Amino acid sequence: MSDEYYMRQALIEAKKAAEEGEIPVGAIIVCRDRILARTHNLTQTLHDVTAHAEMQAITAAAEALGGKYLTDCTLYVTLEPCVMCAGALGWSQISRIVYGAPDPRRGYALFAPKALHPKTQVEGGVLEDEALLLVKEFFSKKR
């Protein structure tokens, strides 16, 4: 499967988040062509500022693997991870991160570019326009 295919799966999760009144961020973790986690933001639902899509995905994938390290796994997330999520992803030793839209206000690259594990590969901009549109539509409805 391609990065675009898996990002489309993450976008499905982001749309679910928006329908639930959550900021539309979705995440998928894939290991050896198997989806281990499908998640989206749950900060409003769980009343938990740490319940970002990536944090939910890390927990679900680690449970599926039976261990805390996500080596040989790829995270697909619709928005660039924040500093908190980047730190957690660093500790998970995830091999690869693919994100849709950059987050110029809260993204890890601006504030903590070394938060990830040194071997983690990062690629941004996969289906960026679709991911960005979801966020813009969500916030335009809120205003």
Secondary structure as GFF3:
##gff-version 3
##sequence-region A 1 143
A	DSSP	alpha_helix	3	19	.	.	.	ID=ss1
A	DSSP	beta_strand	26	31	.	.	.	ID=ss2
A	DSSP	beta_strand	34	40	.	.	.	ID=ss3
A	DSSP	alpha_helix	43	46	.	.	.	ID=ss4
A	DSSP	alpha_helix	53	65	.	.	.	ID=ss5
A	DSSP	beta_strand	73	79	.	.	.	ID=ss6
A	DSSP	alpha_helix	83	92	.	.	.	ID=ss7
A	DSSP	beta_strand	96	101	.	.	.	ID=ss8
A	DSSP	alpha_helix	108	111	.	.	.	ID=ss9
A	DSSP	beta_strand	121	123	.	.	.	ID=ss10
A	DSSP	alpha_helix	128	142	.	.	.	ID=ss11
###
